[in-house]
C-alpha cells in the first residue's frame, strides 16, 4: 500500500479581444486527487470566489428571536424528549449545552444540540473551546446511549450547518447527531479506506510539513490536499473508530481544535460553515472530521456550491491548501 499525492497542471488557450483584434491568453488550473478517496478537486488561480462578508448578522438574528424554539424562553417547553431507553431525563446537558431529539427524522436516532439557550447569535470569534466541547460532549453522550439501546444502528456521525448558507433552517446555532442502520455515501466511502493507508497519509503529511497544522496528542490537524470545499480542514483521530467511543479528555481536545479552526475562519471573514465527524463501526478504522467554510450572506450572494460540487463531486476552489495551513498554524499553537 502506498499513498499518492497526485496533482496535474492543466493548461489551455483562448483568444481575448484587444485593440488589434484578438490576442492569445493562457488559462490553467491544477487538478488534485484526494490521497484516501481519489475525490477530485480543481484548484484555480486565486480569484476571490469566497469574498468575506460584513453582513449585519446580529440584526438578522434579532428578526427570529421572538419565536426561536431554541431560545431560553421556549427551548425546554417546545422541544421533544428522548425515550427512556436513551435518556432517563429525556435530554442531555453539559455546561450551557442542551441536546434533544431532532423533530426532523434524518436518522433513526437523530439529535440536535445547542451551544446554549442564550446563544441565539454566536459569531465565530466567540465560539470558545468550552462551548464547543460541552456541545460535543452532549452529542457523544447521546450517541453512546442510542448505540447501547439499539444494536442495529451502528453508523454514527456528528455534523453541523452553521448559519443559513450552510443549509441551517434555524438561526440559533446548533450541531446534529445521527445514529443510523445505514451509512451515508461518504461514510461508506470512508469506511472502505484501510486504516494503514490513513496512517501512511498522516506520516507523509507530517514529513512534508506544508499542509500539516498541528498534532495535539490524539488528533492530527491538516489542510486537505484536495479540498472538498473552501478552507477545507481535516482532523484525524487514529486511536478511535466512531464518535461515541471518544473519552471526555479527547472531546475536550477536539473542542479546542475546532474552536481554533473557527477563530481562523473568523479572521478569514467567514461566518458560515459545515463540518462532519464520522468513522465506521469497524476495527482499525480512523475517525475523522472535515470542516469547510461556506459563502457569507451578502448583497451579491453567490452559493459556493455549483454543479461541480453537487453533480460532479469535484470541488472548485481558488485557495492553495498550503497557504491555508500556514495561516492556521498560529491559531492551533497558542
Ligand atoms: Zn434562538
Boltz pocket constraint, residues with backbone or C-beta under 6 A from the ligand:
constraints:
  - pocket:
      binder: B
      contacts: [[A, 64], [A, 65], [A, 68], [A, 69], [A, 70], [A, 71], [A, 72], [A, 117], [A, 119], [A, 120], [A, 172]]
      max_distance: 6.0
